[in-house]
């Protein structure tokens, strides 16, 4: 019963998780491309980077919302046809699975960053994990560098995956109810 439901849920979210990870990869590349040419060396560059990065993150969240809302709407139609209800936690679970690389990197970076001053090895590992984590979270890089700076703020990378997973869950739920605040692109009639 319950174990079979969990296995079928995990099996059913595989494509959604992969799509969310693909979206993340595309947006990390875009975020790094936006951040690197501008930088934060002067106050005006810092402000410009912050604005561009906020717009990049909004676009990232918009792409998550578009996809997960559609998945929720499709699942609601399928569930109605079968006389059941969609699992309202499916979107959040898919978001959490997609955020596993973010969480692993964030936790490792947070721990290593905290203990970096205890040895040269941990200090070197901190530099490596800082580079990997900040690149993986490239869409947030400009915000982090503008507001927190280069050193510190390892906690920042513990928060970002939870926000994305929560948004995926909320968007999925809204899709199951066919409720939207964000305008949806119209599909062409065939």
C-alpha positions in Angstrom: 0.0 0.0 0.0 1.9 3.0 1.4 5.3 1.8 0.2 4.1 1.2 -3.3 2.6 4.7 -3.4 6.0 6.1 -2.4 7.8 4.1 -5.1 5.4 5.1 -7.8 5.6 8.8 -6.7 9.4 8.7 -6.8 9.3 7.0 -10.2 6.7 9.6 -11.5 8.8 12.6 -10.5 12.0 11.5 -12.2 11.4 13.5 -15.4 10.3 16.5 -13.4 13.4 16.4 -11.2 15.6 16.1 -14.4 13.8 19.1 -16.0 14.3 21.2 -12.8 18.0 20.3 -12.8 18.3 21.2 -16.4 16.6 24.6 -15.7 19.0 25.1 -12.8 22.1 24.4 -15.0 20.9 26.8 -17.8 20.2 29.5 -15.2 23.5 29.0 -13.4 25.3 29.6 -16.7 23.2 32.6 -17.4 23.7 33.9 -13.8 27.5 33.6 -14.1 27.4 35.3 -17.5 25.5 38.2 -16.0 27.7 38.5 -12.9 31.2 38.2 -14.3 31.3 41.0 -16.9 29.9 43.6 -14.4 31.4 42.5 -11.1 31.3 44.4 -7.8 34.5 46.5 -7.8 32.8 49.9 -7.5 29.5 51.0 -5.9 27.8 51.5 -9.3 28.9 48.1 -10.5 27.7 46.5 -7.3 24.3 48.0 -7.7 24.1 47.1 -11.4 25.1 43.5 -10.5 22.5 43.4 -7.8 19.8 44.5 -10.1 20.8 42.1 -12.9 21.1 39.2 -10.4 17.6 39.9 -8.9 16.2 39.9 -12.4 18.0 36.6 -13.2 16.7 35.0 -10.0 13.1 36.2 -10.8 13.5 34.6 -14.3 14.8 31.4 -12.7 11.8 31.2 -10.4 9.5 32.1 -13.3 10.8 29.1 -15.2 10.3 26.8 -12.2 6.8 28.1 -11.8 5.9 27.7 -15.5 7.0 24.1 -15.6 5.7 22.9 -12.2 2.3 24.7 -12.7 1.9 22.8 -16.0 2.8 19.5 -14.3 0.2 20.2 -11.6 -2.5 21.1 -14.1 -1.8 17.9 -16.1 -1.8 15.8 -13.0 -5.1 17.3 -11.8 -6.8 16.5 -15.2 -5.4 12.9 -15.1 -6.6 12.5 -11.5 -10.1 13.8 -12.2 -10.3 11.4 -15.1 -9.3 8.5 -12.8 -11.7 9.7 -10.0 -8.8 10.5 -7.6 -7.0 13.5 -6.3 -3.4 14.5 -7.2 -0.7 14.2 -4.5 -0.4 17.9 -3.5 3.1 17.2 -2.2 4.5 15.9 -5.5 5.8 19.4 -6.6 7.6 20.0 -3.3 9.1 16.5 -3.3 10.3 16.9 -6.9 11.8 20.3 -5.9 13.6 18.7 -3.0 15.0 15.9 -5.1 16.2 18.5 -7.7 17.8 20.5 -4.9 19.9 17.5 -3.6 23.1 18.7 -5.4 22.4 22.3 -4.0 21.9 21.0 -0.5 24.9 18.6 -0.5 27.2 21.4 -1.8 25.6 24.0 0.5 26.0 21.8 3.6 29.6 20.8 2.7 30.6 24.4 2.0 28.9 25.6 5.2 30.8 23.0 7.4 34.1 23.4 5.7 33.8 27.2 5.7 33.1 27.1 9.5 36.3 25.0 10.2 38.5 26.5 7.4 40.9 28.2 9.9 41.8 24.9 11.7 44.2 23.6 9.0 45.7 24.4 5.7 43.8 21.5 4.1 40.5 22.8 5.3 41.4 26.2 4.1 42.2 24.8 0.6 39.0 22.7 0.6 37.1 25.8 1.5 38.4 27.6 -1.5 37.5 24.7 -3.8 34.0 24.3 -2.3 33.4 28.1 -2.4 34.2 28.0 -6.1 32.1 25.0 -6.9 29.1 26.0 -4.7 29.1 29.6 -5.9 29.3 28.5 -9.5 26.5 25.9 -9.0 24.4 28.6 -7.5 25.5 31.0 -10.3 22.0 32.7 -10.6 22.5 33.9 -7.0 26.2 34.8 -7.3 25.6 38.4 -8.0 23.2 38.9 -5.1 25.5 37.1 -2.7 28.6 39.1 -3.9 26.7 42.4 -3.9 25.1 42.1 -0.5 27.3 39.7 1.5 30.7 39.9 -0.3 33.3 37.4 -1.3 34.0 36.0 2.2 31.3 34.8 4.5 27.7 34.1 3.8 28.1 30.3 3.5 24.6 30.1 5.2 23.3 31.7 2.0 23.7 28.4 0.1 21.7 26.6 2.7 18.7 28.8 2.0 18.5 29.0 -1.8 17.6 25.3 -2.4 14.7 25.4 0.1 13.2 28.5 -1.6 13.4 26.8 -5.0 11.8 23.5 -3.6 9.1 25.5 -1.9 8.3 27.4 -5.1 8.2 24.2 -7.0 5.7 22.8 -4.5 3.6 25.9 -4.5 3.5 26.2 -8.3 2.5 22.5 -8.6 -0.3 23.0 -6.0 -1.5 26.1 -7.8 -1.5 24.1 -11.1 -3.7 21.4 -9.6 -6.2 24.2 -8.6 -5.7 26.0 -12.0 -5.0 29.2 -10.0 -2.4 31.6 -11.2 -1.1 35.1 -10.4 1.6 35.0 -13.1 0.3 35.2 -16.7 0.6 31.9 -18.6 1.7 31.7 -22.2 -1.2 30.8 -24.4 -0.9 27.4 -26.2 -1.6 27.5 -29.9 -4.7 25.6 -30.9 -4.0 22.8 -33.3 
